[in-house]
């Protein structure tokens, strides 16, 4: 349940789960193609000499040392998946996933709150500013890339996307209510239609 998945049916007037059902026709084939490509690349990589196990061990060691990996951490995503399967309203499902995920943050020892989090205490700071992974001294480039991947920017990191969507919605509403959209459409249709036939 991403932001655009909820926003698109809300703006167009469609039902959320009808929108999700029709998205399967585009996301499903993309997922299958990606899985096939990754499978082929994985087997070709292993046949050409295999992966560097020292790098893999380094990554696994970093995750084990800095995070408490547990099956319990699957509770929030499982809850959201079950909520989607039961066709629960999107807002309670998303809020429930967030609330269930909050208790797991204090379990992660080497994770700190993102920049600016000192202004807001507790869980609100994590939601607003995200988290940042501390990189140990002397860490390799692989660990630095992994730490960058695991660090988040919270709502502030997504705000530029949200603000762009809101501005587009406001602009669309203005041009529609003032009749600008219909005027432009009529002018374009006059160009598309003529005495010798029409494009539409």
ABEGO torsion letter per residue (X at the ends): XBAAAAAAAAAAGBBAAAAAAAAAAAAAAAAAAAAAAAAAAAAAAAAAGEBBAAAAAAAAAAAAAABBBBAAAAAAAAAAAAAAAAGBBAAAAAAAAAAAAAAAAAABAABBBBBGAAABBEAAAAAAAEBBBBBBBGBBAAAAAAAAAABBAEAAAAAAAAAAAAAAAAAAAAAAAAGAAAAAAAAAAAAABBAAEBAX
